[in-house]
Amino acid sequence: MGGKLDLIILISRVKIFSLPKINYKMTQIYLISPPKIELNSFSKRLENALKTGLVPVFQLRLKDYQTSEIIKIAAEIQKICRDNNCLFLLNDFWQIALDCGFQGVHLGEGDGLVSAVRKKADKNFVIGVSCYNSRHLAIEAAENDANYVAFGAFFPTTTKEAKTQASPEILSWAGEILNLPCVAIGGINASNAAQVKEADFIAVISAIWNDAEGEVAAIQKLQRAIL
């Protein structure tokens, strides 16, 4: 894999999109779990979010959990994603993702080399990479057959401490130079999402899960903001 359409092709294969015609230039929502979840209650909220048909990619990000807990939670969440035609990615734990047959993984700093994971994975296994504000890391990820790159943080965020601040200019650069989809992350919400519309995907956490009107209304507001 490695071309800009590879992730789109894979998404199409798992029938993520319910609409018969897709504008692949449209910025799409990439939803990430909150840092801590209670499986039963979160499963219901996630299902509500995915049933909007507006979330083609979901990443499960679990911190400070035992391996057995990660496997149990991830297996249940992947079922929900599959039932709702959404690509499921596990954050960080690539060996678990491979061993359990999950659809892909997102790698951050120190999580493992793209090249090493790619050698062990089949061709349809999706690998995304955090590149922060680094063009060098993005080029390196592309050369090692990553499926997408993520840049950020673009705005202040309370979800996690941002190591870097990225400018929307890096999205323009990525669109011109890289043959990969790019994800914008970090403090994105309905009020500022238009500023990062050059990304193929915008990753959101608190803007959805902490919205007083609930996850469905939050996703709909975000979708209107990036049209």
C-alpha positions as a printed Julia matrix, in Angstrom:
227×3 Matrix{Float64}:
   0.0     0.0    0.0
   1.16    3.6    0.23
  -0.81    5.65  -2.3
  -3.23    8.39  -1.3
  -6.19    6.31  -2.44
  -5.15    3.19  -0.53
  -7.02    4.09   2.64
 -10.05    5.12   0.6
  -9.93    1.81  -1.28
  -9.73   -0.15   1.96
 -12.59    1.84   3.43
 -14.64    1.06   0.36
 -13.87   -2.65   0.67
 -15.27   -2.77   4.19
 -18.24   -0.72   2.98
 -17.73    2.13   5.39
 -19.72    4.55   3.31
 -23.46    4.13   3.05
 -23.86    6.69   0.29
 -23.61    5.4   -3.28
 -21.35    8.22  -4.43
 -18.48    9.64  -2.39
 -16.63   12.89  -2.84
 -13.16   11.77  -1.78
 -12.04   15.4   -1.49
 -14.53   15.98   1.29
 -12.99   16.26   4.74
 -14.28   13.43   6.91
 -14.58   12.75  10.62
 -12.06   10.51  12.37
 -13.4     9.78  15.84
 -11.18    8.86  18.8
 -12.28    7.44  22.14
 -11.85    9.37  25.39
  -8.83    8.3   27.49
 -10.98    6.38  29.97
 -14.13    4.44  29.14
 -16.63    2.15  30.8
 -17.34   -0.48  28.18
 -21.12   -0.88  28.51
 -22.01    2.81  28.59
 -19.4     3.8   26.01
 -20.5     1.07  23.61
 -23.97    2.59  23.49
 -22.62    6.07  22.9
 -20.27    4.85  20.17
 -23.09    3.02  18.43
 -25.17    6.22  18.5
 -22.27    8.14  16.98
 -21.6     5.62  14.22
 -25.24    5.27  13.27
 -25.1     8.86  11.98
 -23.18    7.46   9.0
 -20.76   10.38   9.3
 -17.83    8.6   10.96
 -15.78    6.41   8.59
 -12.86    5.84  11.0
 -12.71    5.18  14.75
  -9.58    4.89  16.88
  -9.62    3.23  20.29
  -7.08    4.94  22.52
  -6.66    3.23  25.89
  -4.1     4.4   28.44
  -3.16    2.66  31.71
  -5.1    -0.52  30.97
  -3.9    -4.08  31.4
  -3.3    -6.08  28.22
  -6.22   -8.39  28.98
  -8.52   -5.39  29.38
  -7.33   -3.85  26.12
  -8.01   -7.07  24.24
 -11.48   -7.46  25.73
 -12.52   -3.85  25.14
 -11.01   -3.66  21.66
 -12.73   -6.87  20.53
 -16.13   -5.52  21.58
 -15.55   -2.1   20.06
 -14.39   -3.59  16.76
 -17.66   -5.51  16.52
 -19.59   -2.26  16.86
 -17.44   -0.64  14.19
 -17.89   -3.55  11.8
 -21.65   -3.55  12.34
 -21.68    0.12  11.41
 -19.26   -0.01   8.47
 -16.53    1.92  10.26
 -12.81    1.22  10.06
 -11.45    0.25  13.5
  -7.93    1.23  14.57
  -6.19    0.52  17.86
  -3.85    3.16  19.23
  -0.27    2.2   20.12
  -0.59   -1.55  20.67
   0.33   -2.88  17.26
   1.24   -6.37  18.43
  -2.19   -6.77  20.03
  -3.79   -5.45  16.85
  -1.93   -8.02  14.77
  -2.49  -10.92  17.14
  -6.21  -10.21  17.45
  -6.82   -9.57  13.76
  -7.85   -5.94  14.15
  -8.02   -3.76  11.05
  -5.16   -1.44  11.88
  -3.14    0.59  14.33
  -2.12    4.18  14.95
   1.5     4.69  15.98
   2.79    7.6   18.0
   6.29    8.49  19.09
   7.98    5.46  20.62
   5.21    3.02  19.65
   7.25    1.15  17.05
   8.7     1.57  13.59
   6.32    1.6   10.66
   8.67   -0.59   8.65
   8.81   -3.25  11.38
   5.03   -3.38  11.75
   4.48   -3.41   7.99
   6.73   -6.45   7.6
   4.58   -8.42  10.03
   1.19   -7.25   8.77
  -0.86   -8.24   5.75
  -1.38   -5.78   2.94
  -4.79   -4.62   4.16
  -3.6    -3.77   7.67
  -3.85    0.0    8.11
  -0.97    1.85   9.74
  -1.32    5.49  10.69
   1.49    7.59  12.1
   1.63   10.7   14.27
   3.99   13.18  12.62
   3.25   16.15  14.9
   4.53   19.19  12.96
   7.35   17.38  11.21
   7.62   17.16   7.45
  10.58   14.84   7.9
   8.55   12.33   9.91
   5.77   12.48   7.34
   8.1    11.75   4.44
   9.71    8.95   6.43
   6.3     7.44   7.2
   5.35    7.56   3.53
   8.6     5.9    2.5
   7.9     3.08   4.97
   4.42    2.34   3.61
   2.25    4.05   6.19
  -1.36    4.42   5.09
  -1.87    7.92   6.48
  -0.08   10.6    8.5
  -1.46   12.77  11.29
  -0.39   16.31  12.15
  -1.09   18.39  15.25
  -1.89   19.85  17.59
  -3.53   22.65  15.63
  -5.38   24.22  18.55
  -5.15   24.15  22.36
  -6.32   20.83  23.76
  -6.98   19.42  27.2
  -7.23   15.77  26.13
  -3.48   15.23  26.33
  -0.41   17.42  26.57
   0.48   18.54  23.07
   4.17   18.08  22.27
   4.03   20.33  19.24
   1.9    22.97  17.57
   1.15   22.57  13.88
   0.14   25.2   11.36
  -2.55   24.61   8.72
   0.2    25.27   6.17
   1.53   21.76   6.76
  -1.76   20.37   5.43
  -1.27   22.28   2.18
   2.26   20.95   1.96
   1.12   17.38   2.6
  -1.56   17.65  -0.06
   1.03   18.72  -2.62
   3.96   16.5   -1.65
   2.64   13.33  -0.05
   0.66   10.64  -1.79
  -1.1     9.82   1.48
  -4.25   10.89   3.29
  -3.53   13.27   6.16
  -5.32   13.69   9.47
  -5.53   16.91  11.47
  -5.75   16.54  15.26
  -5.64   18.65  18.37
  -8.36   20.87  19.83
 -10.58   20.68  16.74
 -14.27   21.48  17.16
 -17.16   22.87  15.16
 -15.95   26.44  15.71
 -12.47   26.0   14.25
 -12.74   22.95  12.0
 -13.02   25.06   8.85
  -9.42   26.19   9.39
  -8.12   22.65   8.84
 -10.44   21.56   6.03
  -7.46   20.83   3.79
  -6.96   17.63   5.79
  -8.56   14.47   4.46
  -9.74   13.65   7.97
 -10.17   15.65  11.17
  -9.65   13.73  14.4
 -11.86   14.67  17.33
 -12.29   13.55  20.92
 -13.64   16.02  23.48
 -15.57   17.99  20.84
 -17.81   14.94  20.5
 -17.79   13.14  23.83
 -17.98   16.28  26.01
 -20.67   18.1   24.05
 -23.62   18.99  26.3
 -26.06   18.07  23.51
 -24.65   14.58  23.13
 -22.47   12.79  20.59
 -25.0    12.69  17.76
 -25.66   16.42  17.82
 -21.93   17.09  18.14
 -21.1    15.01  15.07
 -23.82   16.69  13.06
 -22.53   20.14  14.06
 -19.0    19.18  13.11
 -20.13   17.79   9.79
 -21.89   21.04   8.94
 -18.72   22.94   9.83
 -16.54   21.03   7.34
 -18.91   20.89   4.39
